[in-house]
Amino acid sequence: MVTVTIDGRTVKVPERTTILDAARAAGIRIPTLCYWRDLNEIGACRVCVVEVEGYERLFTACNNTVDEGMVIHTNSAKALAGRRTNVQLILSEHNTSCTTCVRSGNCSLQNIARDLNILDNPYPMHLPKKKPETDFPLIRDNQKCIKCMRCVQVCEKVQKTGIWDVINTGAQTSVDVTKVYSLETSDCALCGQCITHCPTGALRERDDTAKVLRALHDKDVMTVFQIAPSVRAGWGEMFGMAPEKATVKRLAAALRTIGADYVFDSDFSADLTIMEESAELLERLQHRDTESFPLFTSCCPGWVRYCKGHFPQFVSQISTSKSPQQMFGAMIKSYFAEKIGTDPSKICSISVMPCLAKKAECALPTMKDENGNADVDIVLTTREVSRLIRMCHIVPDDLPEEEMDAPLGIGSGAGNIFGASGGVMEAALRTAYVKVTGKKPDLDHTFLAVRGMKGWKEAEYDLAGTKLKVAVVSGLGNAHDLLTALEKKEVSYDFVEVMACPGGCVGGGGQPIHDGTEMAPLRAPALYEQDRAMSLRMSHENPAIQTCYEEYLGKPLSPLAEKLLHTDQHGWFMPGEDVVK
C-alpha cells in the first residue's frame, strides 16, 4: 500500500494504482474522455491531466500510477488551464454543430466542454474535408472524430476484426479503415461496437426514420412492425424509464400512437427459428457420417458477415435457417398477407432491432420472394425507434400497455431469451430435449451452463443416448478464437451459437449508449426474469406456432418452410470475397 494526498485528502491505495483510481477511491472525480477501463487507457485526449508537486509537467491520471508520498492537485490553476486548453484544441478539429448531431445530449465531449465552462475557443477551426458515405449502415464522420482510439481498440482487442486503424502521422494523424479504400469495401461485420464505444457522434448508424415516416403517412401502405426480444431490455433507457415500466407492450402502444397498423413480437419468429433450426440439427445428427460439424446458428447477421469475410471455409456449416427478423418478414408477406387478404406489395415490413447488421441483412438479394418483394423493408435500431417516438412528441411513460396483434403476436419464454448470449442455444436445446427424450427438462436448471456473460462457454448433454456437445461464444474476438481452435482440431462440437456482440444482442451495436459502461450484463437478467414469468417457455408449445404449421407450413423443413424460412448462405458475397469459392 502507498499513501498519497489528493486535493488535501490522504488516501491509501495498492501500489501501481493509477492516479485516476486513487482519486476515485478518495471520492474525487477527474474527468476523462478517451479512457475506457481495460480497453483504452492511453491518455490520448489529455483531459484527465493533474498537477503533481515537484514536477513541471502535468500527468495524465488514467495511465500514470501513484508513488509513496505523492501530492496531487486535480483542480489547481495549472491543471484546469491545461485541461481547458486540451479540450479547446480538440474542439478546434471537431464539428461543433451539436444541434444536428445524433449524440447531442449524450456526448462526452459536449459534457466536458460544458463542465469546463468553455464558451469560446481561441483556436482556429481545422476540419477534415472527407465527407461521410451515408448509404452504408455504418457511417463515419471524420469531422467529429477526436482520435480517442476507442474504435480502434474495440475493433482490434475485443472483436479482432481490425477494420479501424491509425493512419498518417503528426498533424495529419487520423482514424480510418485499413487495407481497403473505404468502409463500404471492407469486410466490416457491422457489429456496431465501434459506435457504442465512441464518445462523440463520429460513428453512427444510417438513420432510416424518414423512410418509416413516409410509410406511416402513405394511406396506400400498410405498416407492420416487429420488435426484437432484446429491444425490450433497453428501449426505455433513452426516456429514463424503469425496466419494469419500459415493457414491449408499452412500446407497442407508442408505435400505434405514431400510426402503425400492426405491431408484432419477434419472439414469435424466434420460436419459428427454433422449430426449423432444431429440426435441422436433429436431421444432421442422424447423418453424422456425411455431415460436417459443428452446425452454427444463423440468427446473428453480424456473425454471418464475419464468417464469410474471415473464415469462409465454415460458411457451409452455418444453419440455412433465416434469422428471426427475416423469417418474420417472410411470414408477414405470405401467411399473414393471405389471412388478411392484402397484397404483399402493399405491406411495409419494419423491424425494430438492437443491431446494425440487420440493416444490411434485409437488403440481401437472398431475402426476397419470387416477385422481388423484400422480407423486411426497413430496419430501425433501438436508438432510432426511440428518436422516432421523441420526434412525434410522445411520452411513452404516460401510455397504457397494449397487447400485440394476432395471430403472430404470441411468443414463448424461449424466444424471449434470444437476446442474451446463450439464449438461442438454450431455446434450441429445450425443444430438442423434448423431441428426443419425450420429457420436459427443468427449465431453470438444466441448461445453466450456456447462460452468462463468459465469452466462450461449452457444455455436453445426453439426449436419450445421443451425446450433444455444444458451445456458445459472444463477441467476434471469441468467435475468432473458437474458429481457429476448430481449424487446428483442438476442439470439436456438434452445435455452436455465435453472437457478434459481447453478451449478445442486449449489448448490440444499435442499443442505447451509456459511455464507459458495458450494458449487456445489466440488461440480460431482465430477459430471463421475463422468461420465468411466462406460462409458455418452449418454442414448440407456442399455439401460434402450432397453428402456423397446421394451417400453412405443414412441418419444419417442409418444402414451403424451406422456401420461406431458409436461405443460401453462399447466395451473396462480402466485398472482396472470392466469387468462385
Salt bridges, closest charged atoms under 4 A:
ASP21 OD1 - ARG37 NH2 2.59
GLU53 OE2 - HIS73 NE2 2.77
GLU56 OE2 - LYS78 NZ 3.71
GLU93 OE1 - LYS147 NZ 3.42
ASP115 OD1 - ARG114 NH2 3.33
ASP176 OD2 - LYS130 NZ 2.88
ASP187 OD2 - HIS310 NE2 3.55
GLU205 OE1 - ARG383 NH2 3.08
GLU205 OE2 - ARG387 NH1 3.85
ASP207 OD2 - ARG387 NH2 2.67
ASP208 OD1 - ARG206 NE 3.06
ASP208 OD1 - LYS211 NZ 3.41
ASP208 OD2 - LYS359 NZ 2.70
GLU237 OE1 - HIS514 NE2 2.78
GLU237 OE1 - ARG523 NH2 2.75
ASP265 OD1 - ARG232 NH2 2.66
ASP267 OD2 - ARG232 NH1 3.46
GLU276 OE1 - HIS566 NE2 2.81
GLU283 OE2 - HIS287 ND1 3.86
GLU291 OE1 - ARG284 NE 3.94
GLU361 OE1 - LYS358 NZ 3.56
GLU370 OE2 - LYS563 NZ 3.65
ASP375 OD2 - LYS322 NZ 2.81
ASP377 OD2 - LYS333 NZ 2.75
GLU384 OE1 - LYS359 NZ 2.78
ASP397 OD1 - LYS245 NZ 2.61
GLU402 OE1 - ARG256 NH1 2.95
GLU403 OE2 - LYS249 NZ 2.95
ASP405 OD2 - ARG256 NH2 3.12
GLU426 OE2 - ARG430 NH2 2.80
GLU426 OE2 - ARG451 NH2 2.83
ASP442 OD2 - HIS445 ND1 2.96
ASP444 OD1 - ARG537 NH2 2.90
ASP462 OD2 - LYS467 NZ 3.39
ASP481 OD1 - LYS160 NZ 2.78
ASP481 OD1 - HIS480 ND1 3.23
ASP494 OD1 - ARG288 NH1 2.79
ASP515 OD1 - ARG150 NH1 2.42
GLU518 OE2 - HIS197 NE2 2.87
ASP531 OD2 - ARG430 NH2 2.90
ASP531 OD2 - ARG537 NH2 2.98
GLU541 OE2 - LYS440 NZ 3.98
GLU551 OE1 - LYS339 NZ 3.10
GLU562 OE1 - HIS566 ND1 3.81
GLU577 OE2 - LYS308 NZ 3.53
